[in-house]
Amino acid sequence: MSAQLIDGKAIAANIDVLAGEAGAVLAKQIGRAPCLAVVLVGDDAASQVYVRNKVKRTEAAGLKSIEVRRPADAPEQEIIDIVRGLNDDDGVDGILVQLPLPDHMDANAVVEAIHPDKDVDGLTETSAGRLVLGKPGLRPCTPAGCVLLAERTLGDLSGKSVVVVGRSILVGKPAALLFLEKNATVTIAHSRTKDLAELVRTADIVVPAVGRPQMVRGDWIKPGACVLDVGINRIDAPERGEGKTRLVGDAAFDEIVGHAGSITPVPGGIGPMTIAMLLRNTVLAAAMRAGLPAPEGL
């Protein structure tokens, strides 16, 4: 193994601490701890785990957490009304609606009900517009976590060539824009990109974010490149026993690790950073809403 393993857990833990310290300083200025409200609809097992982890880490950092849980058959309008009530609550700084929502709900309509100044997941149209225009705002957590890991690993990203494999509105597009903000040269690749492997070989930084297990192969990676694997896929693992599974990314880790310069493991790479950036955004939102500058260290 020659590649440096990028320890997302350790870096995320550091961001949690920084968010907590900044939140404590901010609490003295605004009279309360920054507060994150999470809305969970239904009983999806994965969503419950995600929300539990978010609440646990929020409170461990010394920030305030509010959970709003509704059954899967709750009307869409009820959830929108809950979100609007949280918008009007001056004690709430960030709002996150856990996705996916039940099939009878329009997720876009629910997300768009979040006030942009409390949109700590950076998913509203206004947040996206602020990102495109380079205006201050709350940035999507997973893409922002990718960029931060790249900076912690490589330092200044100016002039680096980046290939983002995937063009989703959740990761691919915002990740490309965030790397552009760091003066990297960015290409977005996708299913119809010609000579995809050859394109990826040109990159200093590769961000696989397509949702296809181990799609990016070892011989696609330039020696010494940094691979930030956003994918989380569960595949069969018969070597572990009948019916067993394991998690893999969108990059073929075992093929890549021998010659890449650095790579995020799955799990333990990008995943922990998503919650860390959520805590960071909650503190930034609290400062912004109070008319205060962003806390130092964040």
KEVEX-856692 format. One line per field, with one value per residue (C-alpha): residue in one letter; residue number from 1; x, y, z; chain. Coordinates in pm, 1 decimal. Last residue first. Example, Ala and Ser with C-alpha at 12.3 -4.5 7.8 and 13.67 -1.06 7.14 Angstrom:
// residues 2
residuo = S	A
num = 2	1
u = 1367.0	1230.0
v = -106.0	-450.0
w = 714.0	780.0
cadena = A	A
END
This chain:
// residues 298
residuo = L	G	E	P	A	P	L	G	A	R	M	A	A	A	L	V	T	N	R	L	L	M	A	I	T	M	P	G	I	G	G	P	V	P	T	I	S	G	A	H	G	V	I	E	D	F	A	A	D	G	V	L	R	T	K	G	E	G	R	E	P	A	D	I	R	N	I	G	V	D	L	V	C	A	G	P	K	I	W	D	G	R	V	M	Q	P	R	G	V	A	P	V	V	I	D	A	T	R	V	L	E	A	L	D	K	T	R	S	H	A	I	T	V	T	A	N	K	E	L	F	L	L	A	A	P	K	G	V	L	I	S	R	G	V	V	V	V	S	K	G	S	L	D	G	L	T	R	E	A	L	L	V	C	G	A	P	T	C	P	R	L	G	P	K	G	L	V	L	R	G	A	S	T	E	T	L	G	D	V	D	K	D	P	H	I	A	E	V	V	A	N	A	D	M	H	D	P	L	P	L	Q	V	L	I	G	D	V	G	D	D	D	N	L	G	R	V	I	D	I	I	E	Q	E	P	A	D	A	P	R	R	V	E	I	S	K	L	G	A	A	E	T	R	K	V	K	N	R	V	Y	V	Q	S	A	A	D	D	G	V	L	V	V	A	L	C	P	A	R	G	I	Q	K	A	L	V	A	G	A	E	G	A	L	V	D	I	N	A	A	I	A	K	G	D	I	L	Q	A	S	M
num = 298	297	296	295	294	293	292	291	290	289	288	287	286	285	284	283	282	281	280	279	278	277	276	275	274	273	272	271	270	269	268	267	266	265	264	263	262	261	260	259	258	257	256	255	254	253	252	251	250	249	248	247	246	245	244	243	242	241	240	239	238	237	236	235	234	233	232	231	230	229	228	227	226	225	224	223	222	221	220	219	218	217	216	215	214	213	212	211	210	209	208	207	206	205	204	203	202	201	200	199	198	197	196	195	194	193	192	191	190	189	188	187	186	185	184	183	182	181	180	179	178	177	176	175	174	173	172	171	170	169	168	167	166	165	164	163	162	161	160	159	158	157	156	155	154	153	152	151	150	149	148	147	146	145	144	143	142	141	140	139	138	137	136	135	134	133	132	131	130	129	128	127	126	125	124	123	122	121	120	119	118	117	116	115	114	113	112	111	110	109	108	107	106	105	104	103	102	101	100	99	98	97	96	95	94	93	92	91	90	89	88	87	86	85	84	83	82	81	80	79	78	77	76	75	74	73	72	71	70	69	68	67	66	65	64	63	62	61	60	59	58	57	56	55	54	53	52	51	50	49	48	47	46	45	44	43	42	41	40	39	38	37	36	35	34	33	32	31	30	29	28	27	26	25	24	23	22	21	20	19	18	17	16	15	14	13	12	11	10	9	8	7	6	5	4	3	2	1
u = -1422.3	-1124.0	-1245.8	-1620.0	-1797.5	-1875.0	-2182.7	-2520.2	-2704.3	-2844.9	-2495.2	-2348.6	-2619.5	-2587.6	-2210.0	-2262.0	-2516.4	-2296.1	-2005.8	-2231.6	-2349.4	-1988.0	-1903.1	-2210.4	-2095.8	-1733.3	-1807.5	-1914.7	-1622.4	-1369.4	-1452.8	-1646.2	-1521.2	-1158.0	-1046.3	-745.2	-396.7	-104.2	-258.6	-35.7	-120.2	-446.1	-616.1	-677.2	-789.5	-1006.0	-1204.9	-1376.6	-1752.3	-1720.6	-1761.1	-1964.1	-1988.7	-2250.9	-2314.2	-2591.7	-2373.6	-2037.6	-1767.1	-1626.9	-1983.3	-1964.4	-2266.4	-2256.6	-2356.9	-2266.5	-2137.8	-1987.4	-1813.4	-1461.2	-1205.8	-909.3	-585.2	-342.7	12.4	10.9	-275.4	-588.4	-789.8	-577.5	-722.8	-1083.9	-1358.6	-1684.5	-1622.6	-1991.7	-2206.1	-2355.4	-2195.1	-1979.1	-1614.4	-1411.3	-1067.9	-793.7	-471.7	-666.0	-540.4	-611.0	-979.8	-1004.0	-850.7	-1095.6	-1390.6	-1301.5	-1626.7	-1847.9	-2201.5	-2227.7	-2079.0	-1771.7	-1751.9	-1417.7	-1258.5	-950.6	-884.5	-906.5	-1047.7	-1388.7	-1365.3	-1339.8	-1665.9	-1833.7	-1733.0	-1850.8	-2184.9	-2239.4	-2135.5	-2276.3	-2648.8	-2732.7	-2596.1	-2332.8	-2107.5	-1736.4	-1573.5	-1237.2	-1008.5	-690.3	-500.2	-417.5	-500.4	-571.7	-345.0	-278.4	-285.2	-435.2	-613.4	-716.0	-855.5	-1038.3	-1191.0	-1301.7	-1471.1	-1642.8	-1784.6	-1926.0	-2088.1	-2225.5	-2383.9	-2271.7	-2443.1	-2422.3	-2199.7	-2224.1	-2015.7	-2295.8	-2324.5	-2309.5	-2567.1	-2792.7	-2767.3	-2855.7	-3153.8	-3270.0	-3266.4	-3024.6	-2745.4	-2774.6	-2769.6	-3065.3	-3134.6	-3052.7	-3220.7	-3554.2	-3672.0	-3998.4	-3794.6	-3698.9	-4063.2	-4157.0	-3850.5	-3928.0	-4274.3	-4441.4	-4642.5	-4325.8	-4216.3	-3921.1	-3565.0	-3420.9	-3391.1	-3521.1	-3246.8	-3309.0	-3039.7	-3046.4	-3344.9	-3411.4	-3567.8	-3847.7	-4014.6	-3826.3	-3902.9	-4273.5	-4224.9	-4064.6	-4352.7	-4603.5	-4421.2	-4435.9	-4809.8	-4860.4	-4703.0	-4958.5	-4820.3	-4840.1	-4475.6	-4518.5	-4370.0	-4054.1	-3922.1	-3580.3	-3416.4	-3042.2	-2842.8	-2467.9	-2212.0	-2011.9	-2146.3	-2498.0	-2445.6	-2259.6	-2542.9	-2814.1	-2640.1	-2570.9	-2934.6	-3049.6	-2830.9	-2939.6	-3307.4	-3257.2	-3104.4	-3399.1	-3671.1	-3940.9	-4135.1	-4064.7	-3757.7	-3716.7	-3385.0	-3351.2	-2999.5	-2938.3	-2646.1	-2602.8	-2773.0	-2721.6	-2619.4	-2265.7	-2182.6	-2329.2	-2095.4	-1789.2	-1937.7	-2036.5	-1683.0	-1547.6	-1810.0	-1752.3	-1377.0	-1432.1	-1665.8	-1413.5	-1143.6	-1372.1	-1435.2	-1059.3	-1019.5	-1313.4	-1216.6	-876.9	-725.9	-529.9	-197.0	-139.2	152.4	0.0
v = 2768.1	2874.0	3226.0	3263.6	3400.1	3766.7	3867.0	3984.9	3752.0	3547.0	3512.2	3396.9	3135.3	3019.2	2979.8	2770.0	2547.6	2528.2	2391.6	2133.0	2024.3	2024.3	1770.9	1565.2	1532.1	1479.8	1143.0	1003.7	1130.9	883.5	627.4	373.1	362.1	473.2	814.2	810.3	958.7	953.9	684.3	391.1	84.9	219.7	223.7	-145.2	-228.8	84.5	27.9	367.4	422.6	314.6	-17.9	-139.8	-508.6	-780.6	-1122.9	-1354.3	-1664.6	-1597.0	-1331.0	-1445.9	-1423.7	-1043.4	-902.8	-529.8	-221.6	105.7	431.8	658.7	988.6	862.7	1143.6	1017.2	1218.8	1154.4	1025.7	795.8	900.2	698.7	523.2	208.5	147.0	150.9	407.0	209.1	42.1	32.1	273.8	569.6	827.6	1040.5	958.9	1271.3	1256.9	1507.1	1556.7	1461.7	1363.9	992.4	1074.7	1196.2	876.8	666.3	870.5	839.6	1011.8	1145.0	1013.7	861.9	1166.2	1386.0	1731.8	1900.6	2144.0	2364.0	2454.4	2814.8	2727.6	2865.4	2630.6	2339.6	2458.0	2483.6	2129.4	1994.9	2173.1	1999.5	1649.9	1625.4	1687.3	1836.2	1523.2	1549.2	1250.5	1185.8	1505.8	1554.9	1806.0	1964.3	2156.6	2517.7	2652.0	2365.7	2495.9	2219.5	1864.8	1655.5	1912.6	2100.2	1786.1	1693.0	2043.3	2014.8	1681.5	1807.3	2100.5	1854.7	1650.6	1949.4	2167.1	2531.0	2790.5	3138.4	3421.0	3498.5	3320.5	3343.8	2966.6	2915.5	3186.2	3030.8	2688.9	2837.1	3016.2	2698.3	2517.2	2232.9	2390.3	2132.3	2407.6	2584.6	2823.8	3144.3	2991.4	2961.0	2600.6	2566.7	2480.0	2153.2	2051.3	2142.8	1964.5	1650.7	1624.6	1383.3	1068.2	862.2	911.3	1149.2	1051.1	1260.9	1412.2	1767.7	1984.6	2322.1	2547.5	2847.1	2773.6	2997.0	3267.5	3025.8	3158.5	2922.5	2638.7	2711.3	2713.9	2369.3	2234.2	2382.7	2212.2	1884.1	1921.8	2014.2	1683.9	1489.0	1247.6	884.7	810.8	920.6	1249.0	1317.4	1662.3	1652.7	1959.1	1982.9	2243.0	2272.9	2155.5	1948.4	1627.3	1763.0	1798.1	1468.3	1273.5	1452.8	1384.9	1022.6	962.8	1132.1	910.9	593.9	688.3	763.1	418.1	246.9	434.8	493.9	790.2	1162.8	1303.0	1679.4	1790.9	2124.9	2259.9	2522.6	2753.9	2782.1	3070.0	3433.0	3571.7	3681.6	3423.8	3152.3	3261.6	3173.4	2834.1	2775.6	2851.1	2593.2	2338.9	2396.8	2357.2	2033.7	1894.2	1996.9	1797.6	1494.7	1527.7	1523.3	1209.3	1028.4	1132.9	968.6	1013.6	694.4	786.1	572.9	331.4	0.0
w = 1090.9	1299.8	1362.3	1392.6	1083.4	1136.5	1335.6	1203.9	1442.8	1154.3	1011.0	1340.9	1392.4	1032.3	1069.6	1383.5	1208.6	899.6	1102.9	1262.4	917.4	797.0	1066.5	975.1	613.8	712.4	873.8	534.3	325.2	459.0	725.6	519.6	254.4	257.9	130.0	-99.3	-122.3	-363.7	-578.3	-674.9	-466.9	-325.6	-663.1	-730.9	-375.8	-360.4	-679.5	-667.5	-629.4	-268.7	-96.0	200.3	279.9	264.7	418.8	299.7	323.9	477.4	474.0	138.5	7.2	32.0	-153.1	-215.1	-16.2	-182.3	-36.0	-300.2	-219.4	-290.8	-273.7	-476.8	-466.2	-752.6	-702.3	-1005.1	-1236.2	-1172.7	-1444.0	-1413.4	-1067.7	-1174.4	-1117.8	-1118.4	-783.1	-693.7	-895.5	-705.2	-934.0	-705.6	-781.1	-698.7	-862.8	-774.4	-971.9	-1281.3	-1625.8	-1578.5	-1523.2	-1882.2	-2018.4	-1819.3	-1942.0	-2310.4	-2409.5	-2132.1	-2165.3	-1817.2	-1646.6	-1617.3	-1460.0	-1526.6	-1281.4	-1280.6	-917.3	-801.3	-455.7	-558.8	-857.2	-612.5	-457.2	-797.7	-893.6	-558.3	-606.7	-942.6	-839.0	-486.4	-432.0	-771.0	-934.3	-1206.4	-1145.4	-1190.4	-1066.2	-1234.3	-1065.7	-1200.4	-933.8	-1018.1	-672.6	-435.0	-158.0	94.3	-40.0	241.2	458.7	144.7	-20.1	298.6	307.5	-52.9	4.8	319.8	125.2	-127.0	153.8	345.7	80.2	128.8	346.1	200.3	89.9	-282.1	-544.9	-801.0	-839.3	-461.3	-391.8	-654.0	-492.9	-154.7	-311.7	-484.5	-151.0	-79.1	127.3	406.4	669.5	509.9	797.8	606.2	301.3	486.5	450.7	253.8	-55.5	112.2	151.1	-205.5	-343.5	-143.8	-295.5	-56.4	-134.4	-166.4	194.4	240.4	156.7	307.9	653.8	666.0	812.9	973.5	1118.7	1351.1	1576.4	1877.0	1660.7	1568.2	1252.1	1019.7	1262.3	1217.1	841.8	860.7	1067.9	820.5	534.0	725.4	782.0	417.2	310.3	511.1	774.6	659.9	739.5	1100.6	1226.9	1424.6	1516.0	1679.7	1831.6	1896.7	2086.1	2038.5	2293.0	2044.8	2198.6	2141.5	1768.9	1751.9	1911.2	1712.7	1382.6	1473.6	1570.0	1251.4	1035.1	1217.0	1184.0	815.7	760.1	930.5	743.4	1006.1	873.0	865.6	1040.1	1089.2	1236.5	1417.5	1480.7	1748.9	1820.2	2197.8	2374.7	2478.6	2141.0	2227.8	2494.1	2271.4	1991.2	2195.0	2281.7	1917.7	1802.3	2046.3	1944.1	1575.3	1626.8	1819.5	1552.7	1285.1	1468.0	1488.5	1115.0	1051.9	1260.8	1102.9	751.1	783.6	437.0	373.3	215.6	-91.9	-107.9	0.0
cadena = A	A	A	A	A	A	A	A	A	A	A	A	A	A	A	A	A	A	A	A	A	A	A	A	A	A	A	A	A	A	A	A	A	A	A	A	A	A	A	A	A	A	A	A	A	A	A	A	A	A	A	A	A	A	A	A	A	A	A	A	A	A	A	A	A	A	A	A	A	A	A	A	A	A	A	A	A	A	A	A	A	A	A	A	A	A	A	A	A	A	A	A	A	A	A	A	A	A	A	A	A	A	A	A	A	A	A	A	A	A	A	A	A	A	A	A	A	A	A	A	A	A	A	A	A	A	A	A	A	A	A	A	A	A	A	A	A	A	A	A	A	A	A	A	A	A	A	A	A	A	A	A	A	A	A	A	A	A	A	A	A	A	A	A	A	A	A	A	A	A	A	A	A	A	A	A	A	A	A	A	A	A	A	A	A	A	A	A	A	A	A	A	A	A	A	A	A	A	A	A	A	A	A	A	A	A	A	A	A	A	A	A	A	A	A	A	A	A	A	A	A	A	A	A	A	A	A	A	A	A	A	A	A	A	A	A	A	A	A	A	A	A	A	A	A	A	A	A	A	A	A	A	A	A	A	A	A	A	A	A	A	A	A	A	A	A	A	A	A	A	A	A	A	A	A	A	A	A	A	A	A	A	A	A	A	A	A	A	A	A	A	A	A	A	A	A	A	A
END
